[in-house]
Amino acid sequence: MTTSQPATPLGSSGSQPDPARPDRARSGSARPGAAPAESAAPSGTAPEQDAASSRPDASRYDVLRHQLDTLTTEAFRSELAQIDQLPTLEIAEIMNGEDSTVPTAVAARLPQIAAAIDAIAERMARGGRLLYAGAGTAGRMGVLDASECPPTFNTAPGQVTGVIAGGPGAMVNSVEGAEDSPEMAAADLDALSLTADDTVVGISASGRTPFAIGAVEHARALGALTVGLSCNEGSALAAAAEHGIEVVVGPELLTGSTRLKAGTAQKLVLNMLSTITMIRLGKTYGNLMVDLRASNEKLRARSRRIVALATGAPDDAIERALAATDGEVKAAILTILGDVEGPKAQRLLTASHGHLRAALTAAATDRSEGDA
């Protein structure tokens, strides 16, 4: 996991990053039920508008508030204004109903998701990395997905990495102001020696988070592939990326709490990005995780089960195959199905860039040529 610390947190002295990055124009009016802006002036002072204009950074925060008023993910739902008065079961039923709409929203963006996956797989096939960048819930989703890739797909260290605004502490605690610095996103990517073969996926429910947009803009300037994942249509993040994925899940049960439907949507899309990319890279054989890293007893047992499912071989043959290949599941399957020794299995897999089906075809060709 790569970390980031904000250059100048909001409220400290010195220059501050501008939180009011202009987004592309969005259709629709302000959210229903939104209260008008208020600014209280002390008795006997200038009129209300003068008090508002005298607040520090008033114009920037007014712009930001206007942006939030136009975001679907921030919209207020007046029909849920009394939800705290309902029985617990009824609240749970409402929430479950809300969650059930997320897969449909994801389905509407499957063409964009598939296009992004094909582009990511192409870069990774030539040695590139998959890097996620986000703040808050979005950043945590990226770190979570990246951390699951080594045990599941035996990815190399750093091959899939999550960059979260605010550093390791932001995984468990909010780091105020971290999301407001596009410069720190660029610095984090520079620390990873970003190349044109890499992919950077910016993640932001609102689609306006400066850290995520800054990461995508910096990566694109360096020639890296860029993907912008957000939950609002017409987002600045999608506009900044080559591949924009906007999963519009609608207003949240709790106004602006994007760890709910938006967070679920992000998780579903990241599952697709990493999993299907790994399928394209030959990390699976059918629906079997043949590249998993057996780092504990459960995974060692799973390794044996996967070899059994792929080959139908008896237990003693499976044990011999795994012993001959240092526990590598994919190579063990090849020794059984391809009828080759462990060292040759490794050579065939290397020559086929890790694709087991291609290695099995090569092994069959070698056998037929030897029999000729």
N, C-alpha and C positions, 0 to 999 in steps of 0.2 A: 504494500500500500504506500502510495506517495502522499506526502503531506503538503500543506500550504498554510502559511500564516498571513493574515491581512497586513498590508504595509502600514496603514493608518486606520485603526478601528474608528468607527463613528463615535464622535464625542470626545476624541482626543485632539490635541493641538496639532497644527500643521495642516497640509493639504489633505483632502479626503477624496476618495474615489467617488465619482458621480453615480448615485444609485438610479438615476432617471434616464437610462439609455432609451432613446426613442425607439419604439417598435414600429413595424409597418402598420398602416391604417387598418383598423378592424371594423367590421360592420356591426350594427346593433347599437342600442342606446345603453345608458348606464344601468347597472344592475337594479332590479326591482327592490324597492324597500330601502334603498340607500339613503342615509340621512344627509342633508346638505352640510357643506363644510362650515365649521364653526370656529370662531376665534374670539376669545374673551378679552376685551380691553379693560384695564383698571378704570375705576370711576374718575371722570374728569380728564381722561386722556383723549387722544385722537380717535376718530371713528374706527369702526370695526375693521375696515379694510386696511387702514393704516397700521393697526396692531398686527394684522396678519402679515403685512409686507415687512414689518420690523423683526419678525421672528428669524432666527438664524436659519439659513438655507430654505426659507419659506417657499421660494419659487420652485426649487428642485423637488421638495416634498409635495407641493401641490401637483406638479407634473406626475410624480410617482403615484399619488392618490388617484389621479385621473386614469392612469394606466390600469391600476387595480380595479377601478370601477368598470372598465371595459372587458375584463378577463372573465371568461366563462367559469373558470375554476374558482373565482372569487365571488361569484354571484350569490346574492341573498335569496333564500327561498322562504317566502312569507308563510307558505302552507305548513312549514315545519317550526314555526316560531314558538309553538307550545309543546314541542317534543319532550321537554323535560317534565311535563305533567303526565305523560303517558305511562302505562304499565311497562315494566321491563320487557316482557315478551313482545309487546307491540312494537317497541323501539327496535328490538332485535329483528323482527319480521321486516320492518321498514328498511333497516340497514342491509339485511340479506337481499332484499329486492333491489336495492341500489347496486350492490356488488354484482348481481347477476347480469347487469347491463354492460359490464366492462368488456367481456369477451366479444360482444357484438361490435363495440367501438373499435376494438383491436382488429377484428375481421375486416372492417371497412378500410384498413390501411395495409392489408396483406401485400398488395402489389408493391408498395413502397418499401415494406419490410424485406420482401424477397430480393428486390433490386439492391438494397443496401447489403444484404448477406452475400450475394454473389460478388459484389465489389470488395467486401472485407475478405472473403475467402481467397480471392485472386491475389490480394496484397500479402496475406499471411502465407500463401503457398510459396511465395518467393522470399520468405523470411521476415515479413513485417509483423508488427505487434498490434494487439487490440487494446486500446486505452480508453477508459471511461473517465469523464470529468463532470463533477456536479457538486452542489452544496446541499446541506441538510439531508432530508429524506432521499432526494435524488442521488446525492453523492454516496450515501450509505448503500443504496441499491446497486450502484456500480461496483463498490468495494465487495459487497456480498457476492455478486455474480462472478467477479474476477477470482475471489478466494476459493470458489468451488471448482474452478477449472483444473488445477493441478491434480487433486485426487480423482476427479471424474474422467479427465481426458489425458492425464500425464503430460500436461503442457510444461514447457520449460520455465524456469524462474523468470518472471518479468514478461512472459509472452502475452499474458492477459493481466492488466494492471488497473486498479481503481485509484483515481486522483480525487481526493476530497478536500474541499475548501476548509481550512481551519486545522488540518493535521489530524493525527491519531485521536486526539481528544474529542474531535467532532463526531467520531463514531458513536459516542455515548452521551456527549453533552453538546448543547448548542454553543457555537463560537460566534458571538455577535459581530457582525460587520465583515466576516470572512467572505461571504458571497458577493460583496460589493466591489471586489478587486479583480478586474480582468488582467491586470499586470501580474498578479501572483499566479494566475492560471498559466500565463505564458512562461513565467519563471519555473513553475513546476514541470512543464513540458520540456523546457530547455535542460533541466536537470536530468531528464531521462534521455537526452540526446536524440530527440525526435528526428525521424527520417521520412523521406517521401514514400517508403514502403509501409509505413505505419498507418493505422486508422485511429482517429479520435472521435468518440461518441460523446457529444455534449448532452447532458440530461437536465431538464428543468421543467417542472410542471407548468409554470407560468409561461415559459418560453422567453422570459425577459431577464433572467438572472445574469448579471454581468460576468460572474466567474465562468459559467458555462459558455456564454457567447464569446468571451475572451479566449477561452481554450480553443474553440472551433475556428475563430478568426485567425489566431496565431498558427494553428496547425495547417490551415488552408494556405496561408502565406508561405509556408515551408514546403508545400507540395504534398502534404499528407492527405489521405482520404478523410472526409469529414461527414459525420451524421449528426443531425439535430433531432433529439427526441423530446417532444413537449406534449402538453394536453390542451393547448389552445390553438385555434385556427388562425392563420396569418401571423404566426409568431416571429419575432426577430431571430430566434435561434434557428428555426427552420430556414429562414431566408439566408442566414450566414453560412449554412452547410450545403454541401453538394447533394446530400440525401436528407430531405426533411421528412420526418415522420411525426404527424400531429394526430394523436389519439384523443379525440374530443369526448371525454366522459361526462361532461356536464357539471353543474354545481354540486358541491359536496353536501353531505348530510349536515356537517358542521361547517359553517361558512368559512371558506378559505383553508380548511384542514386537508391539504393535498397529500397527506400520508394515507388517506382513505382510498377513494376510487382512482385518483391519479397515481398514487403509489402502487396500487395493484396493477394498473395498466403498464406502468414502467417495468415492473417485475416480469410481467408476461412478455413484453417485447424484448427485454434483455435475455430472458430464457431462450427466445427464438434466435436472437443475434448470435449468442455464443454456441448454443447447441447445434443449430443447423450449419453454422460455419464449421464446427468440428466434424459433423457428418460429411460435409463437402471435402474436408481435409483428410478423410479416411480414418478418423478416430473411432469409428464404429464399424461393425460388421452386421448388416441388417440393423436390428434394434438392440444389439448387444454392445456394451461398453468395453470393447476389447483393448482399449488403451488405458484402462484405469490403473492407478498406482496403488498397489496393495500395501498400505502403510500401517494396517492394524489387523486384528484377528477377523473382524467382520469382512473387511475387504479381501483378505486372503481366502476366506470361505467363498466369497462371491466370485473370486477369480476361478476357483475350481468349478463352481456352478456354471460360469460362462463358458469355460472350455467344454464342459459336458453338454451344454445346450447347443453349442456350435458343431460339435463333432459326434455326439452320441457314444463316445469312447468310454470304456470301463474305468473305474477309479485308478487302478494300477497304471494304466496307460497315461492317464492324465497326470499322475504324480511324476512319471518318468519324463513326460514332455515339459512340465514346468521346471523340473530339476535341470533339464538339458538347456533351458533357455533363461536361466536365472530368474524364474518367476514371471517372465514376460508373457502375458496372456496371448497377445496376437501371434507371437512367434511360436508359442506352444501349439496353438490351433494349426498353424502352417505345417509344423512337423508331423502332425497327425493326418490332416486332410491332404497335404501335399506330399506325404511320404518322403520327407527330407530330414537330414540331421540338423541339430540346433544351429551350428555355425552357418550352414547354407541358408537356413530359414532367415537368419539375420541379414545375410547378403541380399537375398531376394527382396526382403522388405525395404532395405535401403535403396535398392535399384528402382523399386516401385513407389518411392517417396512415402512409404508407410501405408499404402493402400493394400489391404489384405486380399481383396478380390483380384487385383492385378498380380500380386505375388503368387496366388494360387494358379492363375493362368500361366504365368511364367514357369512354375514348377511342372505343370502338366505338359507344357511344350518341351521342356528339358527331358521329361520321361519319354515322350513320343519320339524325340530325336535320338535318344539313347537306344530305343528299341528298334529303330529303323536300320 
